Amino acid sequence: MTEPILAVRGLVKRFGGLVATDHVDLDVHPGEIHALIGPNGAGKTTLIAQLCGELSHDAGTISLDGAPIDGVSVAGRVHLGLARSFQITCLLPDYTVLENVALAVQVREGHSFRFWKRAGNDARLLDPARGYLAQVGLAGRADALVANIAHGERKQLELAVALASRPRLLLLDEPMAGLGPVESAEMIEILSGLKSRVGMLLVEHDMDAVFALADRISVLVYGRVIASGTPDEIRESEEVRTAYLGEGDELREEDLAC
């Protein structure tokens, strides 16, 4: 197997007597969607916050493309190729869909927002922005105001904004949240089409989406990874079955959704 884009080793985060992440090991490889699942309160959000630099860890290491990033800021990690999407959105409702992505391109190129009025007609920003919109199925909505687009389209736009930072790794925090069946199917198709270009760590409660998308799944319970493997291996894991249901019960995909 190729070297991982993301390598997490022995990651620990404590809040007083609570161990929120308990010596977590996790890898994401190029061209892979690695799903992270677990019950509410398992530590998934805390782990993602540590990976993107919003929260420091007490022990362990995080490496991106083989280089440690433990002391690197959120912005620095984005510059190195790590982008987070969906949980925290920074969309500007009074700007168009295209302008939102063009602003993200502008930031990636190292320019300040204060130059946006001049840059708003700059093909060097708008052309790549249109390309990112096409990748997420929003090419026909470029001129719509963000305030007027549907929830599912906002999710697609958030993904385009994340892609504009040209990430090596995407941290996707519940991309299916609030989507109906048709919108979820569209998002699954979009993410499937992107995975050859960018590795993804997917945190998601929609188990239909997880099992449709994931190459590997890790199960987090009380801050500890209790199992990691292919979707079939996770379905058949005795430890996962016991953690979710107790001894002797049959595990179904709907039992994993919490």
Secondary structure, DSSP 8 states (H G I E B T S, - for coil): ----SEEEEEEEEEETTEEEEEEEEEEE-TT-EEEEE--TTSSHHHHHHHHHTSS--SEEEEEETTEE-TT--HHHHHHHTEEEESSS----TTSBHHHHHHHHHHHHTT--GGGHHHHTT-HHHHHHHHHHHHHTT-GGGTTSBGGGS-HHHHHHHHHHHHHTT--SEEEEE-TTTT--HHHHHHHHHHHHHHTTTSEEEEE-S-HHHHHHH-SEEEEEETTEEEEEE-HHHHHH-HHHHHHHH-TT----HHHH--
